[in-house]
Amino acid sequence: MDFFLDFVLVGAFVIGLTATMGVIANTVGTKIFGQTKFRKQSLQTQKGWNKVQKQRSNHH
C-alpha cells in the first residue's frame, strides 16, 4: 500500500512540476522576446479571411 501512495504522490508532483515549469517558461519567454512578431504574422496570414460565426444548436 505504501508503494501505491508513493507512486501517486510522486506522479502528482511530477505532473504539477511539469505544468508549473511550462507556465513559467511561457511567461519568461513572452517577457523577453515579446509576442508582437507572432501576433502580427497571424493577423497578416488571416487577412481577407471570412469570419466564422458560431451557430446555435437547437438541441432540447
QUINORFEN-V758538 format. One record per residue. N is the residue number from 1. RES is the residue in three letters. PHI is phi in whole degrees, 0 to 359 (NA if undefined). D_LAST is the distance of its C-alpha to the last C-alpha in whole Angstrom. Layout:
N:RES:PHI:D_LAST
N:RES:PHI:D_LAST
This chain:
1:MET:NA:47
2:ASP:297:49
3:PHE:298:48
4:PHE:297:44
5:LEU:296:44
6:ASP:299:46
7:PHE:298:44
8:VAL:295:41
9:LEU:295:43
10:VAL:294:44
11:GLY:298:41
12:ALA:296:39
13:PHE:296:42
14:VAL:295:43
15:ILE:296:39
16:GLY:297:39
17:LEU:296:42
18:THR:297:41
19:ALA:296:38
20:THR:295:40
21:MET:296:43
22:GLY:295:40
23:VAL:294:39
24:ILE:296:43
25:ALA:296:44
26:ASN:295:41
27:THR:295:42
28:VAL:296:46
29:GLY:298:45
30:THR:293:44
31:LYS:293:46
32:ILE:282:49
33:PHE:264:48
34:GLY:76:45
35:GLN:232:42
36:THR:294:43
37:LYS:301:45
38:PHE:286:41
39:ARG:295:39
40:LYS:297:42
41:GLN:295:42
42:SER:296:38
43:LEU:296:38
44:GLN:295:40
45:THR:295:39
46:GLN:272:35
47:LYS:298:38
48:GLY:87:36
49:TRP:286:33
50:ASN:282:30
51:LYS:285:27
52:VAL:255:24
53:GLN:261:21
54:LYS:286:18
55:GLN:271:15
56:ARG:279:12
57:SER:271:9
58:ASN:257:6
59:HIS:282:4
60:HIS:252:0
